[in-house]
Amino acid sequence: MSIEQPGAGVIPRRDAGKPQESDIGNQGLVRVTIAASVGSFVEYFDLVVYGALAGVLSTVFFPSSDGVASLLKSFAVFALAFAARPLGALFWGRWATASGASAPWR
């Protein structure tokens, strides 16, 4: 295989004939699709369960004479946890990159 470049003629590719990292095949694509689907299902299940139980959780954990204030406090805790995920990913990701990929698991 070669690449045509204007004015330079034909330049042979160094990786011609070698399998690329992105060539995972059909079986690998199915496995990745299933794994992503299961992860999305768990994430959305968590969201739906918390939303459905927010009324009960607000009265149990944030007792108040104003039910709306309790419900808003309950949703605020959920929003705080939702915002903390990317911050945790930044922290743990940088640490894993700096100290080796398996360091956070030790």
Contacts in CASP RR format, 6 or more apart in sequence:
PFRMAT RR
TARGET T0000
AUTHOR 0000-0000-0000
METHOD contacts of the structure
MODEL  1
MSIEQPGAGVIPRRDAGKPQESDIGNQGLVRVTIAASVGSFVEYFDLVVY
GALAGVLSTVFFPSSDGVASLLKSFAVFALAFAARPLGALFWGRWATASG
ASAPWR
1 12 0 8 1.000
1 13 0 8 1.000
1 16 0 8 1.000
1 17 0 8 1.000
2 10 0 8 1.000
2 11 0 8 1.000
2 12 0 8 1.000
2 13 0 8 1.000
2 16 0 8 1.000
3 10 0 8 1.000
3 11 0 8 1.000
3 13 0 8 1.000
4 10 0 8 1.000
5 11 0 8 1.000
24 32 0 8 1.000
50 57 0 8 1.000
50 78 0 8 1.000
51 78 0 8 1.000
54 71 0 8 1.000
54 74 0 8 1.000
54 75 0 8 1.000
54 78 0 8 1.000
55 70 0 8 1.000
55 71 0 8 1.000
55 74 0 8 1.000
57 74 0 8 1.000
58 67 0 8 1.000
58 70 0 8 1.000
58 71 0 8 1.000
58 73 0 8 1.000
58 74 0 8 1.000
59 67 0 8 1.000
59 70 0 8 1.000
61 74 0 8 1.000
62 69 0 8 1.000
62 70 0 8 1.000
62 73 0 8 1.000
62 74 0 8 1.000
63 70 0 8 1.000
64 70 0 8 1.000
64 73 0 8 1.000
92 104 0 8 1.000
93 104 0 8 1.000
95 103 0 8 1.000
95 104 0 8 1.000
96 103 0 8 1.000
96 104 0 8 1.000
END
